Amino acid sequence: MAENSEWGPLAGLIGEWEGAQGVDFSFHNVEGEVGETKYREKVSMKPFGPVDNGTQHLYGLDYRMAAWRGEEENPFHTEIGYWLWDGAAGEVMRCFVVPRGSMVLAGGTAKATDTSFSLEATVGDQVYGILSNKYLAAKARTDKYTCTVTINGDSWSYDETTHYNHAIAGQIQHTDRNTLRKVG
């Protein structure tokens, strides 16, 4: 796609991406403590739009991601969802589902030309919120999600933290970081 101005700050994310320098800081159930896991991932971002809600016009990216530890065959983490841009409101959003039984709608403000932006969601918020299944709500309730994205030409980086209350370990900050390079 040439200009992609309708996608605002999301235009730089359109394409196929891979990153092999991912670092995940999370609670490891087997060890009973927070540890570090290195990972590689693949992300696909396909543009669509406009999606019209009355006078609101959204342009988005349909995305799928998967992450693997080392040379494992099966991913340890996957997501599907959408990145959305509301140019009139200067609002960027990410809504995604994790197959563990979690859903997040995070949002923030940005300008169409921004190459960096941040998103946030909080459990119980009626606008940018987090939902979990019954098990996760009781054993590892996610309270807050934050994400910062920085786009740099043919690469982009993210730094995201999921704050959750673990039934055994208490308050945990699960952080993931990676830089992805365009492969298609």
N, C-alpha and C positions, 0 to 999 in steps of 0.2 A: 504494500500500500504506500502511496506517495506521501501525502501531507499528514493525514490522520488527525487534523485539528479537532474533529468532533470528539476525540477521545481524551483531549486535554493532557494532563500529566501521565495518563495511562498509555499514551501512544508509544512511548519508549519501551513498553513491556510486551508489545505484540510480537509473537514469534515462538520459536522452540528454543529452550534453554537447558543448559546442563552446568552443574557445579559439583566439584569434588572436594571442596575444602570446608564442608559444613561441620559445625560443632554444636552439639546438643548437650546442655547442662540440665539434668533432670534427676528425679528420684529413681533409683534402681531398686526395684522390689527385692531382688535376690540378695543384694548386699545390704539392704536396709539403710541406704544413705544416698546422698546426692553425688552423682558422678558425671563424667564427661564421655560422650560417644561421638566419634568422628563419623561423618556420613557423606554420601554422594546423592545427588538428586537430579530429577528431570522434571521440567515444568513446560506445559503447553498452554499458550495464551492466544485464543482465537477471537477476533473482534466481531461484534454484532451491534445492531442498533439502526435507528433509534427504537427505544421502547418508550411508548407514550403513556403517561399516567395523567390524564386531563391535560393541564398546561405544562407539566413536567416532561422533559425529554432526556432520557438516559442513554448513554452509549456505554457499552461494556465489553468485557473480555470474559469469555467462557474459559475457565482454567481447570487443569488437572495437574496434580503433582504426586510424585512418589519419591521416597527416600530409602536408601539401603545402607546398612553397615558393611563396610569393606566390599567383599565380593559375594555377599549373600544373594541368593536367587530371588527370594521374596522380600518385598519392601517391609520395613518395620513401621512405616507411617505413610498414609495416603490422605489426600484431600481432593474434594471437588467443590467448585463454587464459581462465583462471579466477582470480578472487580467492576465497579460502576463509577461513572463520572456524570455529575449533574453540573453542566457548565454554567447555567444561569445562577445556581446557588453557590458555585465554587465549592462543591462537596464531592469528596472521593470516598468510596465505600468498598468494603470487601465482605462478602457473605460466603461462608463455607461450612461444609459438613465434614466431620471426622468420623470414620466408621466405628469408633469406640462408643458413639452415642452422644456427640456434642455438636452444637450448632452455634455459630458466631455471626453477628452482623456488627461490624466495626465501621467507624466513620471518622472523618476529619475534614478540615478545610484545606484548600489549595488553590493556586492560580493555574490556569491552563498551561502556562510555560514552566511551571515548577519541575525541577528534576529531583526533588526530595520532598517527602510529605510523611505525616504520621497519622495513625489511626488508633482508635481506642474503643473498647466495649467494656461494660460493667454488668455483672449479674443483677437482674431486677430492673434494669433501665428499660423503659418502654420504647426508646428510639434505637440506641446502639446497645444491644444486649447479648446475653449468653444463655443457652439452654443446655441441660444435661439430662441423661436418662436417670432413673431412680437410683441405680447402683452408684454411678459417679456422683450424684448429688449427696449421697450418704458417705461415700468413701474418699472422694477426691473432687470436691466441688470447686469449679473454676469461678473465681470472684472477679477477675479483671484480665483483660487482654490488651496489650499494646504492641504496635508494630511501626517501625520506621523503615521506609524504602528510599534508596538512593539510586538513581539511574545515571549511568555514565556511558553513553554511546552504545556499544555492543556488549555491555555488561550491566548488571544491576545487583545490588546488595540489599539484604534485609537483616534486621535485628528485631526479633520479636520475643516478648516475654508473656507467659501465661502464669498468672498468680493463682494458686489454688490451695485449698485447705485439705491436707491429707489426714485421714483418720488416725494414722500412727505417728507420722513425722511432723504434723502441724503445718504451719504456713510454708509453702514451697514456691520458689520462683524458677519456673522451667523456661530456659532461654535457648533459642535457636538462632544461629547466624550462618549466612552463606553468601557467596558471590557467585552469580551464574553468568555464563557466557553464551552468546547467541550461537546456535548451531543450525538454525533454519528459520 
